[in-house]
Amino acid sequence: MGRIESNLANTPHFNPLNPREFRKQAHEMVDFIADYYQNIESYPVLSQVQPGYLRASLPQKAPSLPESLETILEDVKNQIIPGMTHWLSPNFFAFFPSTVSTAGFLGEMLCTCFNSVGFNWIASPAATELEMVVIDWLADMLKLPKSFMFQGTGGGVIQNTTSEAILVTLIAARDKALDVDGSGNLNKLVVYASDQTHSTFAKACKMVGISPRNIRLIPTTIDAGFSLSPVQLKAAVEADMADGLVPLYLCVTLGTTSTTAVDPIELLAGVAKEHGMWVHVDAAYAGSACICPEFRHHLNGVERVDSLSLSPHKWLLSGLDCCCLWVKNPTALVKALSTNPEYLRNKQSESDSVVDFKDWQVGTGRRFKSLRLWLIFRTYGVVNLQGHIRSDVGMAKIFEEFVRSDPRFEIVVPREFGLVCFRLNPDETFGFAVGATLTADNHVVAAWKLIKEGADALLKTV
């Protein structure tokens, strides 16, 4: 034992969280990040590296001894940044944006600082209750009915992504239906969406046991702006019922990925409710725009649906990953997802006087993500968030007019939000999505100039 104690005495003290060292290194890291944002336009938006580049340039084993932060950051600069697709570049117009902000960044720092694992109320009362507050704040900004708010009879929760929001509501809808019809009827359950609905819908359906042959992706047309037709939905539902199947779930989309098409919530919910279906609104991207009065009409009829989700990381500056899900009947969700092992039991939970968010999601552990939204809402206020969205839409309008001014190009579908769908006749469609946090008018102008130059070169070769 003496020899062991002697060896321990000679071992250097390891302190992975020294406040003094943290202060120094955190300042270095903030400087590095600020320099990255300041210089981000100097990098090509799309990475130029080849597959396997990083494994070939880094050691095969982790270091046995410590390396300095300066050395590591130098490798970030020389090895990591060249392999990045720079989503935050003001010249990034592919896909929907993934926005960040100073307030969101600071909120993430606090989230990491506390490292709260707020699976139930007692694990971190502040984490649970702040989430309830900010989810109601955002519901109020969207003018959602009280039936979706903790202030009313519903409530909401921060998921990671839309995929999880769809998954947990599908689980709740499935279990609710099976409680009524019996567990033997799983193969009879049918779900519905348009052919423009995000692919994550079909993936989530398979995960909850819905047979692929019972997933109805109803065709849409360009004449209808690629939105889901209530008439076609009704026909599909009635045909399935005639075959002895059970309509379970309808996914309505506000702002589809390909064209930002808007499905008519009120009319579709009317069809679905005639047959007892769960109705979910996927408003991942465009839902955030509804904090602006001029876009709120897209949510008309939301009082008739069962759940709604949108992702503040796409347009409300929160950074990945943050998806807000509201449900009209939390009981159905909690019943389907709750767990109650002995080691998590406590008198507050058993008294039903608190919310335990572990029972609103797939996993148990969860981060203190509401800090991000709390800082964003307080730092910027609703007025500035509305202005941010309007600015992005305004830049999209500018690009749309550029396209219309050139007879070689065609707008494929009318622009509604920040996505312009166009093509160089008669080639395939392109999507130009405005929304990166740092994008300004001059970046849109430069992008159009580049597109025109590409068209000139292409047409010369034809």
Disulfide bonds with the S-S distance in Angstrom:
none
